Amino acid sequence: MAAVTLQLGSYAGFVGAHWWQLQARGEAGAELRADALHRAGRAPDPYAPRLVLLDLRGSLGSLRRDGGSSRDAGNDGAAAWSVRGAGRSTAISKNILSSYFPLKSFLKTTPGTHWEGGHSRECRVWIRLFVTKAEGKPPLASLQSCECGQVWSDYLRVHLHPRSIFEIQRYNHDGDSNRLEAFGQGESLLSEPTYLDELEDKLHFFIEECDYLQGFQILCDMHDGFSGVGAKVTELLCDEYSGRGILSWGLTPIISNTGDPHKDFYRLMNTVLGIVHLSRHSSLFCPLSLNGSLGLRPQAPITLPYIHYDASLNYHSSAILAAALETMTVPYRLHTSQLSMMQLAEALNFSGRKVVAAGAAVPFSVSHGHSLPDALCSYQHAVPWKPLSSCGEQKDSFCFAQSVVLRGIGKENHISNFPTGTQPSSALHVYETGEEVLGNYLNMLSPGTLSISHLLQSPCKVQSPYPQFFSPLLNKQGFLLDKPRSHSAVVESIPVLTALQSSPVLHTALYNLYKELQKVDVRRWASFFAAGIELDDFQEALLELRTLSQCYKKNSEPDESEDEADSD
């Protein structure tokens, strides 16, 4: 069963670039079907994701329209980068440089160093350069990564098929003018035959290759005009491919407080319209972000106990979301599972609850040598994951339905091998399989909840260009150590735990977004509506958001005085 993926927007590109590299060919192993999301390579085309990506002019960097990178063109082994700084000039062979880091924009910013020549774009990129005089050794002895690609293609190592790339020439990626900043702009873009025909042509190419198409994955930016693109794309797919699953992931980078009401209100209105329209036409919609909230005054980004990430870098935040996405999508990519995208969605979206909240432990904390029951026992009174849908922390573990995936725990550690005649330390320690341990843990955590659970031995591989922002308390396999590892060691893989939940936390999150816009005279933002959406349509979407939020109220919860609050 195959799926086609669409990436819509720049931040979707950041998440997607990490995601495709996490599932590079040959790393799927015996548990996951690589062909679920990838097309088989046919000469002269190599193995590549079954992907259509849309982004703006200037966003693709060194990526060529044939799917390769400009750094792959020509005889890179013979070419050299010229690096000038600290009073000296040093020529560095490109193949030597690439053995350290895939692109120059990964390198540490140090004033006084400038890149020249080769295929480099003109940009301010710095390195910390150490030259060794030892005979026969490369001129570059050490580079320190700053891991901050300017655009997502700066660290893309996966080959893309030429039909994957769709660059929208009308709008600019950089600069203050000609930006795709409003929902209506994005929605109207695909109403034009030129853009619509090209999109459908690319989609049909990948769809016609599928033996059986189970559905579509949509990665869509929510904070800008790409929310309108996503709305139109999901509507088209829903109309043309009825009965196929459409799983949409609404992505928002970490929001900084701009203090600019224009930008803040545009972002909020794009987000609200995106949630309403994508959830309307999708089988399942999940917001994904490290922000604490998505309102006009967003709460601080979430913290992860064993990751020290830089919230200002899309390269970092997108890597965390990609690891979660790679694990959450496991149920319909397994060799052994017959669960389709549509069946997964139907298990979670009953009673009109087409929005789900995501949570993840990246990495899932397991001490080296300990068993799965040992690890789960430390989370008997709180969920073991952090929220990834900007809905805030859960007050309790109740949810209406959930899909939970745990990966990266070897079979030898699935159960507790306590000596005969000794008393097991908990009920989880008596089960005979890891699947029983995880399933019963979820039943203890959320009694009466429909839980779909999957347990995989294969970890999430986090080798370069994935950022090395992990705690020194993790070993190479991502397990907890008693003391910090050596400074030179890197983390190569991690266990990850994820949850997709139809959860009451969505009631508060969605209703708060409704309240923020309901009490504002949105007519002040006439330029937003001039871009293509009518004021009446916006007000209708607000009411739809409120109705959607009511689906997530617990039956036992008293009615809130929402009408009184609305009239304030």
N, C-alpha and C positions, 0 to 999 in steps of 0.2 A: 504494500500500500504506500503510494508516494504522495508527497505534498510539495506544493510550490510556495516559495517565500517571496514576499515583497518587502523591501526596505524603503521607507519614505522619509527622507530628511537626513540632516547631517548627524544628529545624535543617534538616530537609528543606524547610521553608517558606523559610528564608533562602536556601538553595542554589537552590530553584526560582524564587524571585522574581527573582534575578539571571539565571537561565537563560532564563526566558521573555522577559526584556527584551533579552537578547543576540540573540534570534531574532525580534524584533518584526516585525510585518507590513511588507513592503516592503524588508526587509533580507536576505532569503534569497538574492536574486539569481538568476542563471541556473543556478547549480550545485546548489542545495538546493531541495527541494520543501517549501514552507511548509505544504502541506496534509498532510504526513506526520504532524505532531503537532498541527495546528490544525484546527478545524472552520470551514467556510466561513460567513461572516456571512450571516444571514438576518434581514431586518427583523422586529421592531425590535432583534434581537440583533446586536451587532457581532462582528467576527472575534475568536475567543477560543481559548485552548488547549483541547485535548480532555483535560480534567484533572478528577480527583476528589481533593480534598485533605481530610485529616482532621487536626484540631488541637483543642486543649483550650479550655475556657471561659476567656476573657480573653486569648487569644493573637492574636485577629484585629484588635485595635486599631481603626483607622478604617475597616476593610473592611466594607461592608454585605453583607447576605446576598444581594443581587441582583448581587453581583460588582463593584460600584463602590466608591468610597471616600466616606466621609462628607464629605470635603473637596470632593467633586464636587457635593454636594447644594446646591440653592438657587442664589442669584445671588452666587457667590463674588467676582465682579469688583467688586460694590458693597460687599461686606462688608469688614471690616477687623479685623486683629489689633491688640490693644492691648499695647504693650511698655513696661514700666515699669522703669527702672533708671538708675543714675548720676545720680540727682536729677532726672530728667525723664521725661515720658511721651510716647511717639510712636505715632501711629496709622499702621499700614502696611497698605496695600491687599493683600488676599490674592493677587490676580493678580500684583502686583509681587513679592511674596515668592516665589511659585511660579516666577517666571522665574529666580530665583537657585537655589533648592533646592526639591525637591518637598514637603518637610515640615519642620516646625519642629524635629523631633528630629535633624535633620542638623547643627544649628548649634552653634557653638563654645561650650563651657562657660566661662562667665565669671561669678563670684559677683556677686550683686546685681541680677540681671535676672529678671523674672517674666512669664510669659505669662498673658493673661486673655482671656475671651470667645471668640466664634466657635465652631467645632466642636472646639476643642482639648480633649484629656483633661488632667486635673490631673496634671502631672508636672514634674520639675525639668529644665528645658531652658534653656540659656543662649545668648546671642548676643554677639558683638562688634559693637557698633552705631556706625556713623559717619553722622552727619547732615550733609548738605550744605545750605547756605543759597542755593545758586544757584537762581534763579527758573526754574520749569518743570521741574526735575529731581525724580526721586522722592526721598522722604525717606530712603530706604535707599541709601547709596552703596556699601557694601561689607559682605559677610558672609564669614566664614571657616568652612569646613565642618569639622565634627568627625566626620561620617559614622558615626554610631553609633545607628541606629534601635533603639528599645526592642524592637520586634517586627518580623517580616519585612514585614508589610503597611505599615509606616511608609515604605518606599521602593518599594512596588509601583506601577508606572504602567500595567501591562497590565490591560485589562478582563478579568474572569473571568465565565464564564457562571454564572447563579444555581444551576444544578445542580452546579456544581463544589464548592460550599462545604458541608462537613460538620463542624459544631462539636459536639464531645463535651461535653455539659453535666455529666457525672458527675464529672469531674476538673478541678482547677484548674491553670492555667498558672503562676501565681505563688503565693507563700506556702509555708509549711512543712507544711500539712495537705492531705489529700485529693489527693495527687499520684499520677500514673500512673508508678510508679517500679519496678515489677517485671514481668518477662516474663509471668507467669501472669495478672496483671490485664489486660494487653493482649490476650492470647490468648482469655480468657474473655469479653471485651467483645463480640466478634463472634460469640459463641455465643448471644447473646441475640437473639431475633427482631426486637426493635425496631431495634437498630443494624444487624443483618444485612440486614433488609428495605430500610432506607434506603440502605445501601451498594449493594445489588444494583440498586435502582431508579435510582440515579445512574449506575452503570456501564452498565446496559442502554440508557439514553438516549443515551450517546455511542457505544456499540458499534453500535446499530441505524442510526446515521447513516453508518457507514463503508461504502464500496463494497467494500473488501476489508480485513479486520482481520488485520494480520500479527502483532500481539501487544501486550504490555504492558510499560511501563517502571515500575519501583517505586523511588521514592526514600524510604528508610526510616531513621529514627533508630535507632541500635543501642544507645545507652548507657542507655536508659530503657525503660519499659513498651511503647513503640511497637515494640520488637523483637518482642514477642508479637503485636501487631497485624499486623505485616508477615508473621509466620509464618502466621497464619490467612488473611490475604489471598492469599498465594501458594499456599497449599493449596487454597483455593476456586477460584482461577483455573486451577490445574493440573487440578483435577477437572472443571470446567465447560467449559474451552476447550482440551482436549487437542489438541496439534499446533500451537498458537500459541506464539510465542516469549515468554518471560518473562525480561526482563533486570532484575535487581535490583541496586540500588546502596545499600550499607550505609553510612550517614553517621554520623560521630562528630565533634563539635566539638573544638576544642583543649582538652585536659584540664589543669586546674590541680591541683596536689597539695593536696588538701583536708585530708589528715591524719585524715580521718574513715573508719575501717574499714567502717562501715555503707555509706556511699556508694560507697567504692571497690570493695567486694565485689559490691554490687548491680550496679554498672556492668559489672564483669568478667563476672558470670554472665549478665547480659542480653546482652552482646556475644557470648559463646560460644554461648548458645542461639540467638541471632539468626543467627549464621553457619551453624550446623548446619541449622536449619529452613529458612532462606531458600535456602540452596544445595540442599537436598534437593528443594524444589518449584519451583525456578527452572531455566530453561535455562542461565543463567549468573549468577553472583553476584560482585560486585566491591566490596570495602571501599574507602571513600573518606574520607581524613582527612589533615590536615597533621601529626598527631602522629607522632613518631618510632616509637612503639610503642603498644600498647593494653593492656598489662599493668597490674599494681597500681602499678608505679613507671614510668610512661610516660616515654620519652625526650623530649628537647626537640623542639619543632616544627621542621620542615624550614625551611631558608632558601632563598630564591630570589634569584639574583644581581642582578636588575633590578627587584625589588619590595621596598618597605620597608613591610611590613604590621604592624599591631598585633595580636599573637596573642590579646589579650584581647577583641577585637571579633569576634563572629560575622559581622557585616556584612563584614569584611575577609576572613576565612578562607573564608567561603562564596562570595565573589566569585571567588576563585582556583579553587575546585573547580568552580564553574559554568562558567568558561571552558574548563576541561579537559573537562567533561561535554559541553558544546556541540560540542567537536571530536571526542571519542571516539565520539559517536553518529552521526557523518557517514555511515558506510558504508551504513546502511539508510535514509538520507534523500536520497540523490542522485537527480537526474533521470536520470543516465546509467547508474547501477548497478542491476542486478537482484538484488543481494544482500539477502536478507531478514534480519530479526532472528534467526530460527531458524537460518539458514545461517551467519550470523556466529558464533552460539553453538556450533554443531556443529563449526566449524573450530577452536575453542579448547578445547572441553570433553571431548575424547576421553580414553579411559582413566580415566574417573571424575573428571577434573580440572574440576569445575564452578565452582571459585573461580579468579578471575584477579586479577592485580595491575595497578594502574594506575601510569603514570608520565607526567609532562608537563614541557615547557619552556614556562613562561608568564612572559614571552614567549620565543619561540625567538630566540636571539641571531644576528642577521644584520647586518653592518655596512652602512650606507647605500651603495648602488651596487655591492655585492658580489654574486656569484652563489651559487646553491644549492650547487654543488660546493665553492666556497670555504668556505662555512659548515660543511658536513658534514666537510670534511677536518680541521677542528680537533677532531673527535670520533672519530678513528679507533681510539683505544685505550680509550675509555670511553663509556658511553651518554650521549646528549645531554639526557636528561630527569631530573627529580628524582622520587623515589618518592612516590606519593600513597595508598598502601594500608597505611601503618604497618608495613612489612615490612623496613625498613632498606635501606641501600645494597647494590646488587648487587656481588658480588665479581668477577664476570665478566659477559660479555654473553650467556651461553648462556640459551636458553629453549626450551620444547617447541613453542610456536606463538605468533604475535603478530599483532595488527592495529595498524598504525601509520598515523596521519593527520597530514599537514603542511598547514597553510593559511596564506595571507597572503603568499606569494611570487609576484610578478607573472611572467607568462609570459616577459617580456624577460630575467628573471634566472634562469630555470630551468636554463640551460646556460651553459657558459663560451665566450665568443666570442674565443678567443685568435687572434692574427694567424697567417696562413698561414706555414708554415715554422718556427714556433717550437715548442719542446718543451712539451707539456702538463705542468702541475705535478703531476698525479696521474691515476690511472686514471679517476676520476670526471669529469675534465674533458674526456673524449673522447666522452661519450655525447651523443646527438642530441635527447633529450627529457628533461624533468624527471622523468617517471615512471621512465625508465631509470636516471637518477641516483639517485633515492630507493631503487628496488628493488635496485640493485646495491650501494648503501651498506649496506642491511640484510643482504644476503647476505655482505658482507665482515665485518660486525659479528657476525652469528650464522650461521655456515655450517651448511647442512643444516636450518635451521629453516623451518617453514612460515610464510611472511610474507605477509599481506594488506596492501597499502599503497594509500593514496589521497593525491593531491596536488591541493589546491584553490588557486585564485588569491584567492578572497574571504577577507579577514582576519576576525578576531574583533573586532567593534566594541565599544568600551568607553567609550561616552559616558555622561553623567550619566543615572541615578544610580550608575553604576559608580564605585567609589572611585578617586581619582587618587593612588595610592600608588606610582607608577612612578619609577624613577631619572631624574634630569635628563639622563642620557646617551642617552635615547630621544627620537626625533623624533615628530612627530604620528602617523606610521604605525607606530611601534614599532620602528624600525630604529636601530641603534647609531650615535651621533655621535662625532666626534673630541673635541668639547668640549661641556659642558652647554648645553642649550637655554635660552632666556630663561625667566625665572621665570613669566611670564604664560601661556606656551604650555601646552597640555594634550595628552595622548596621546588620540587618537580611535580608533585601531585598533591591533591587534598581531598579528604572526604567532604561531601556536601549533603546537607539535608534541606529539602524545600517543601513548602506546602502551598497549594492553591485552595482557598477557602471561600465558600459562600458564608460570609461572617457578619454579625451584627455591627462590627466596627464600621462597615460601609454606610450604615444609616446615618451616623453622625458626620462622617466625612463628606458624603454627598449632600446632605442637608445643609451643612455649613457653607458649601460652595453656592448652593441656591440662595441662602440668606444674604451672603455678601453682595451678590448682584441684584437681588430682589429689592434691596433698600437703597439702591443707587439709581439715579436718573441716567440710564445708559445713553439717552439722546445726546448727552454732552459729547459722546465719542462718535460724532457724525461720520468721521472719516472711516471708521470701522465698518459702518453700514453702507457707505458709498462703495466699498470694495465688492459688494455683491449680495449680501444677505439682508433681507427685509427685517424691520423692527418687529413686526408681528410674528415672524418666524422665530426670532430670537426669544420673544416672550413665551411662545409655545414650547420652545426647547427648555426654558426654565421650569415651566410647569411639568414637563415630562421628567426632568431631573428630580423634582420634588416627589413625583409619583414613584419613581424608581427607588428613591431613598426609603420610602415607606415599606418596600418589600423586605427590608432587612431588620424591621423591628421585631423584637421577641414578643410572643403572645402575652408573656407575663409582665411586660413593661407597661407602666401606666402611660396614658396618652400625654404627650407634652403639650403645653400651651403654645403651640407653634403659630396659630393664627394671631394670638396676641402679640407674639414676638414680631410677626410680619408687619403688623400695623404700627409698630413703634417707629 
